[in-house]
Amino acid sequence: MRSYHEPARQTPIRESVDVLVVGGGSAGLCAAVAAARTGARVVLAESHGFLGGTLTAVTLGSICGLYTVTEDDIVPAVGGLLSEIIERLAFLEGPRAPIRWLETATMVYDPFLLRMVADNLVTETDMTLALHTRAVSVIMDGSQIDGVVFEGQDGRWACRAKMVIDCTGDGTIAALAGARFEMDPDSIQFPNPMFRLGGVNTDKVTAMKRPELSQYLEQAVASGFELPRTAGGLFVIHPGAVHLNVTRVARDGMPPNTLETEDVTWAEIEGRRQVMLYRDAFRAHVPGFENCYVDDCGTRIGVRETRRITGQHSLSVDEVMGEARFDDAIACCSWPLEEHGAGRATRWVWLRPGGYYQIPFRSLIPLEIEGLLIAGRCISASHEAQASLRVAAPCMAMGQAAGTAAAMAIDGSVRVTDLNCEHLQERLLQQGAIIHKRGSKIA
């Protein structure tokens, strides 16, 4: 491959702060707000023109991992900033109740209104927000990360920080800093776009069960529609409109590597082709969708898995299914293993009713890199464990913990690895987070 030698240049250091959060999705939004509310000077950098990540850019439509569920009860497993976000959504559009779905429960929401809630959270908090800003390199002093270099609308600039929190989902900052990570391109979960159909008879759809929808889509396949997936979720957000998570993007039977430009470009185009394919299949075979049209589609494809950064503790599938408890727990997660692999179905492995496991703070601390925390789907975990913890609610809890921890470490003039976890847990509990000691139950 030919190469071009870039001449040396001076990059302006636009900001010098306590905490730099890179990525403004579920984890990053909560990390930045938590750090700022804990007293840190914060910069939040996001590559899109809005915050919310998968919840807003992919138009997901439901917040997963929020509840632990039994036959009789639906109880929050995540609180803190997520509870505040739900309250703010209720103020804008009226209160919503959790809905039972399969063996769990979820909370539906309007993606645009969630963008507004995120805007308000950030602008009401004393921090600096940089949208349309992409990280391109890191500033290192040996094994210590001292800042990040960005490309923005007005060129290249740098931000120095005492602590950096990688909430990119892909572990971009950690990888640039030289952190170890795991990623098998042949076994990562398949991505897919999500979309909203309008013109739907939602009275019919509300009564439709998941097996019934799968049966209709299998009929569509039998009639000639080449649908890659026939098991999926649909959520009624407003009368006449339904959010759908039913597509699956595979390239020659394998998951595209969304960290590679060629693969992710192909996947975006293929994903939009599938949206139109499913629109036609729904029109022809699913009652209530006879006059449907594509009302919205995510601005980017939904990515489930890329890098998993190697940390002080790698959460295992045995710990997930065994409902592990940790002395340094900073969050709870009740979501099942949800694995999107080859074939037209999705693999679910459920925790017991009312069950949950804990996420340890050590899984947010990368090995060998100082001054860096990880929050979101790229924390230290096995491939199977990541299939549970990657959803929005636990990512928000991780972000809140990371932001609080970073601010506390700076305030106490200690390395984050030396932070007293009991003090961190006490602070998180004061913020309304849900953390339970070893042997305790949520409900």
N, C-alpha and C positions, 0 to 999 in steps of 0.2 A: 504494500500500500504506500502510495506517495504521501509525503508529509510537508507541512508548512511550519517553519520556525517563527513563532510569534516574538516580536521584539519586546524587550523588557519595558514595563510602563509603571507609572505611579498610580496606585489605586487609592482614592480618598477614603479615609475612615470617617464615615458619616455619623456613626453612633458608637458610643462606649457605654455599656450598660451592665447591670448586674446579671440579668437573665435574658438570653436570646432563645426564642422558641421558633423553630423552623417547621412550617407546616401548620395550617390553621384549620385542620379537620376536627373530628370529635375530640381527639386527644389534645391537639395543639390549642384549640380554643380554651379548653378547661385548664390546661397548663399555664397559659398566659394570664388568664383571669386570676387563677389561684396565686400565682407568683406575685402579681401586682397587688392583690388584696393583702398579701402577707408582708408587703412593704418593699418589694424589690422594684428597681427601675427595669422596665421590660420593653423589648422589641419583639413583635410578632410578624414574621415574614410568611407570605402565602403566594403561591404561584398563580392561583386563579384571581378573578376580580371580586370574589366573595369568599366568605368563610363557611365552614360546615363539612368540607370534604365529601366523603361518600354520601352523607345524608342530604346534601344539597346539589353536588355536582353530578351525582349518578341518579338523582331523584328516587331514592330508595323507597320512601313512603312509610316505613315503619321502623321504630327503634327497638332493636333486638337485644336480649340479654338484660332487660330491665327488671324482670320479675322471676321469683321462684314460685312454683305452682303446685298445689295439691288439688284433690277433688273438690275441696270446700273453699280453698283460699287462694287469692292472688296477692302476693306480698312483695314489695320492692326489695331487690337485692343490691341496688345501686341508689344512692341518694346524693347529697351534696349539691354540686352545681347542676347536675342533671335534673334534680327535683325543681330547682329554680327555673331552668329552661322550660320544663313542662308547665310550670305556673305561668310563665310569660307567654307561652303559646296559648294557654287557656284564656289569658286576658285578651289576646288578639282575635281568637276565633271561637271562643267558648270552650268549656271544659269537655274533655273526652275521657271515656273510661277505657281501661285496658280490655283488649279482646282476646279471648281464648283462641289459640291456633295450634293445631296438632296437640302435642302434650305440654305446650308451654303457653305463654301469653305475650302480647306485644302491644305497643302504643303507636297508633297511626298519627301522622302529622302532615301538614302542608309544607313541602320543601321551600317554597318561597318565603313563607312566614318564618321558617327556621332561619333563613338568611337574615331576615330583619331582626330576629331575637339575637343572633350572633353579633350583628352590627351594634345593637344597643348595649349588649354586655361589654363590648370592647370600648365603645366611645364613652360610656359612663365610667370607665376605669382609666386610671392614669397610666397609659402605656402608649407606645408608638406602633402603629400598624402600617405595614408596607405590603400592598397588594401588587399583583402582576410582577412578582419578584421571585427569581429562581436562584437557588444556591448553585455555585459553580466550583468552588474550592473552599478549603479550610485553612485557617491560620494556626500553625502548630508551633509549640516550643517543646521539642522532644516528644514525650507522650502526652503532653498537656494541650488540649484544644483551647485556643485563645480567642477564636472568632471565626467568622464565615464571610466569604466573598460572594456577592450577589451580582446578577445582571437584572437591572430593572428597566423601566421605560426610558429612563434618562441615563442609561449606561451602567458601568461597573462601579460598585462601591462596596465597602467593607463595614462590618460591625464587630467590634471587640466586645467580649463578654466574659464575666467571671464564671458563668455556667452556661452551657448550651444544652438545650433539650431537643432531641431529634424526634419530631412527630410527623415525619414525611410519609410514613407507611412503608416506604421502600428501604428505610434505613440508610438514606442517601448520605447524611452527614457522617454517620458512623463509618460507612464504607470509605468515604473520602479521607477520613482521619486514620484509616488503616486498621479499623477494628475487624476482628474475625467474624465471619457469619456463615450460616448454612443456607443452601438453596440448591435443590436438585431440579433443574428445568423440566425434566421428564415427569416429575411427580407432583409439581405444584398444582394447586387447585385451578380449575378452568375459570376464566373471567366471563362476564357477560354484561351487555347493556341492560338497563331497565327503562321502562317507559310508561306513559299514561295514555289510556284510551278514553276518548270522550264519546258522547252520543250513545251511552250504554244504559240499558234498563237495569238500574242498580237494585230495584226491588227483587228481580229475579236472581241477580248475582249474589246478593247478601245471603240468600238461602242456599247457595250452592256449596257443597262440601268439596274438599280437596280431591278425594277419589273420583267424584263425579266429574270434576274438571279434567282430571287425567284421562278418564274414559272418553270424553269428547275429543281431547287432543289425540288420543290413540286412533279414534275414528278418522280424524283428519289425516293422520299418517297413512292409514289404510286406503284412503281415497286418493293418495298421491302427494300430499304435502310432506316435504322432506324436513320435518321438524326435528332438531337435534335433542329436544327435551320435551317430555310430556308431563312432568311433575313439577309444579311450581306454586308460587303464592300470588294471590291477588288481594288488594286491599281497597275498600271503598273510602275515599277521602272526602269527596263531596258528591251530592246527588248527580248522577249522570257520568261520573268520572271514576276510573279504576286504575290504580297503580299495579303493574305486573312485573314479576320476577320469574320469567319462564324461559328465557333464551339460554344458549350455551355456545360459546365460541371455541371451536377446536380447529387446529390446522393439521391436516393429514392425520387426524386422530389423536393429536398431542396438544397440550396446552401451549398457547403462544407465550413467549417470554416477553412480558410487557416492559422489561428493562432495555429491550433492544428496539431501536427505532423502526426497523423494517417490520418486525413482528407486531408491534403495537399499532403501527399504521394500518397494516392488513387487518388487525383485529377490530379496529374502530370501524373500518368500512364494512367488514363482514357483519359486525354487530348491527349496523343500521339496516343492512339488507335483511337480516333476520327479523328486525322489528316489523318491516313491511310484510314479510312472510307470515308472521304470527297474526298481524292485523287481518290478513285475508283468511287465514285458517279460523280465527275467531268469528269473523263474519259468516263463514260458511257452516260452521259446526257447533258453535257454543251459543245456547239460548241467551237472549238479552244483548248480544253483540251484533245483531244483524245490520245495524246502521252505524257501527263504531268507526272512529277515525283516530289517527295519532294526534293527540293533543299536546304531548310533550315527550321529549327523550333526553336522557342525561347528556350533559355536555362532554362527558368522557365515559369510557367503558368502566364497569365496576371490576376492580382488581381485588382478589381475595388473598393472594399470597405471593410474595417475592422473597426478599432477604429476611432471615431471622438472625438477629445479632446475637453473638455468643456472649452471655453475661455471667455474673457470679453464680447464678442458679438457672438451669434450664428446666422449665416446667415440663413434666412428662405426662403422657396420656394416662399412666397409672395414677398419677397424682390427681388428674382431672376426674377420672372415673371413681377414684377412691375418696373423693371429697377431702383433699388434703387440707390441713391447717398448718399455718406457719407463724412463728413468733414475730416475724417481721412483715406480717400481712398488711397490705395497703388497700385491698379491694376484694370484693366477692364476685364470683361469676357462676351463674346457674344455667347458662346456655349449653345445649347438647353439642356433641361432635356433629358438625354439619359439613360434610365433605362433598364437594362438587367435582366428581371425576368423570371418566368416560362413561358413555351410555346415556339413556334418556331419563334416568332417575337420579335422586340425590340420596347419599348414605347418611342416615341419622342414627346416632347412638345416644340414648337418653340417660341422664342422671335419674336417680330415684325421685319420686314426687317430693317436692319440698327440698331437694338436695342442692348443694352448692359447694364449690371449692374456693380456696383463697389464692390470691396472686401475691407472691412475696416481693418485697422491695428489691431484693437482690437480682430479680429477673429484669429490672429496669437499669441495672448498672453494668455497662459493658466491661469486659476484661481489658486490661492493659491501656485504656485511654482515660486520662484524668479530665475532670471538668465537664463530663458528658453524661447525660441521662437519656434513656430511650422510653418512649411511651407510645402505645398503640399496637397495631398488629405485628410490628417487627420486633417485639421484645424477645427475650431469650426463652425459647420454647421449642418442643419437638414439632414436627410437621402435623401430627395428629392433634396434639394439644392446641396448636394454633387454630385448628378448625373450630374450636369452641371460643377461645378468648378474643378472636379477631373482630367480633361484632361491636356495635356502637357503644352500648352502655358500659361494658367493662373498659373499653378504650377511654371513655370520658373519666371514669374513676381513676385509671392509671395516670391520665393527664393531670388531674387535680392533685394526685399524690406527688407526681414529679415536680410540678410547679411549686407546690408548698415546700417540698424537700429542698429544692434548689434555693429558694428564698431563705429558708431556715439555716442552711449550711453557710450561706454568705453572711447572714446576720450574726451567726455564732463563730465566724472565722474558722470553720472546720471543713475538711474535705467531706464530700457527700458520703464517702465510704465510712467515715467515722461518725456520721450523724446518729444520735440516739433515736432508735426506731420507736421506742415507747413515747418519746416526746412528739415524734412525727404522728403517730397514731392518735395521740391526745388532741393534737391540732386538727387533724382530719375529722375526728369525731365532733369537735367544736363547730366545724363547718357543715355538719349534717351528713358526713359520709357514713356509709354502713361498713363497719369492720367488726368482726366478732372474734373473740378469743377462742383458743383451742377448746374444742368440746362443746361449744355453744351452738344454738340454733338461731336461724333468722326469725322464725315465728314460733 
